[in-house]
Amino acid sequence: MFRELLAREFAPYGTLHEDQLGKLESHYHLLMRWNQRINLTRINDLEEIIHMHYCESLFLAEKLPPGPLKIADIGSGAGFPGIPVAIARPELSVDLIEAHQRKAVFLRESSRELRNVRVIPQRGEDLTSRYEWVISRGVRPVDVVKLGIAADFALLVGEDEASIFSGDRLRLPWGGRRFLVKFHVEHQAEHAIR
């Protein structure tokens, strides 16, 4: 059911191969099992999970530039958007940044088969690495930008948050009040914010 629904819902925006669908479905089943023990997502409805978590993340993956980029997913939580991005774009190197230790354990378990994923169990403020792109959906966008670890950002945000950023704002097809914002910061984080 998961596989068919995800493939159908995402079809207008990109094609998912059987191997990708299998990896995404495995992540989903692991997420549902772990969610009984630790709070990874409040959403329980399959269609809503597919729209809010998987389709949004895959949409973001489609909008990143081509090539082998180094990506940081700040506040990865249950692995969104980082894990679907890594599955959709195996040429990317994706670091899942998660300070909550139990969530970091889940991320390690759920990304075990993904060679292009690394879990970093620490706060974003403590990062010393530089990245080509930062992605996020679970952390306040202003806090993500202020980390200063990249110049390019692709963030999944609500309508109110989208209005404070200059750059590309793409309304997400699922839910109506959610956006993907993409922008570049030259030297200081404040330049991206109006």
N, C-alpha and C positions, 0 to 999 in steps of 0.2 A: 504493500500500500504506500509506504513512504517513498520508495523509489519512483513509482509511477506518478505520484502526485507531484513530487519535486521536478521530475523531468517535464511534466506538462506545464507547470506553473512558470518554470524558467525558460521554456522553449522559445518564447518571443525575443529573448535577450541573449541566448547562447545555447550551445549544444553541450550536453554532458555525456561523456562516454561511459560505458558499462563499468569500467574500473573506477572511475570517479564516483559514479552513483553508489557503487558498493562501499567505497571508503566513507562517503557521507552517511550512508545508512548505518554502517558500523558505529560511527561517531554518535549518531542519533540514539541507537540502542544503548550504548554505554552511558550517554548523557541521562537517559531515562532511569537507568538502574542507579547511578550515582546520585541522582536528584532526590531519591528517596532518603538518602543519608545526609547529604549536605545541600544547601540551597544554591543550585547552579542556575536555575531559571524558574520564574514564577508562572510561565506559560505552560499549560498542559495540553491544550487543543492541538492536534496534529497539523491542521491547516495553518493555524496561527504560528506554530513553531516553524513550519516550512517557509512561510512568508517573512516573518520578522527576523529569524535567525539565519536560515540558509539562503533564501533568495536575495535578501539584502546584502549578505556577505559576498555571494557570487556576483551580484551586480557590481559591487565595488571592485572585485577582481577583474572584471571585464573592462573597467574604466582606468586601470593602471596602465602606464606605458609599457610597451614590449621590452623584453630583455631580461637578463639575470640581475634583478634588483635586490638590494638588501633592505628588508622591511622589518619594522618593529610594530607589534600590536600591543598597545598600552592598555593595561587592565583587561587582559584577555578573558578572564573569568571562566566561562564554559567553553572557550575557544572561538568566540565570535568577535570579529570577523576572520581572525587569523587562520584557523584550520580550514574552513572552506576556501579561503584565498589560496592557501598552500596546495590544496587538492586540485583546484581549478588551474593553477599556474605553477606546475612543478619546477619551472626554471627559476622561480623566486626562492630566496633564502629568507625564511620568516622566523623571527624571534618572538615568542609569546611571553610578554612581560606580565607577571602576576605576583603581587606581594602576599596574598592570602595563601598560606602554605598548603592547606587542604585542597584548594582549587588548583594550585601548582602540581600537586600529586595527580589529580584528575587529568590535567593537561599532559603530563608525562605519559600516563597510561593511554590516553586517547590519541596521542601522536606517535606512539611507539613505531608504527610502520611507515611514518612519513619522514623520509631522509632529509627533506629540506626544511624541517622544523626543529627549533631548539627552544626549550623552556628556560626562562630566566626568572627564578623565584625571588624577586626583589622589587622594591619600589622604583617607579620611574625616575624619581629625583636622584636615585643613587646610580643611575646608569652612567657609564663612561664611554660607551661605544657610540659611534656616529652611524647614521642610517641614511639611505637615499630617500626613503618614504616612511612616514609614520601613519598607521591606520588605527582607528579606535571606534568604539561605540559605547563603552561602559564607563568612561571617565569624562568629566566636564571638559569640553573642548578647549576652553581657555587654559586649563591646567596642562593639557597635552601639549599645546603650542609652547607654553612657557618652559618646557623641559629643555628646549634648544638642542635636541639631538639630531634634527634633520631640517632640511629647507622645504621639503614638499610633504603635504598632508592630504589624506583622504579620510574624512570622518563621517560617520553615520550619526545624524543628529535629528532632533525634533525641530518643528517649525520655528519656535522662538529662538533656538540657538543658531539656526541657519541664517537668520536675518542679521546677525552681528558680524559675519565674515564676508570679506570681499573675496572674489574668486568665482569659480564655477559652482552653481547650485543646481543640482538635478533632483527633481521630485521623484521619489521612489514610487514605482507602480503599485506597491502593496501598502495600503493603509492611508494614503493621501496626505498625512501631516508629517511625513518623514522625508529627509533629504540626505543626499550625499553631497558634501561640500569638499571641493578640491581647491587648494591654493598653495602658493609659494611664498616663503618668507625669506627676504634678503639677508638681514643681519639680526634684527631684533624681533622677538615674538609679537610685540605690540603692533608692528606694521600690518599684520594680517587682520587685525581687529579694527573696525571702524570706530 
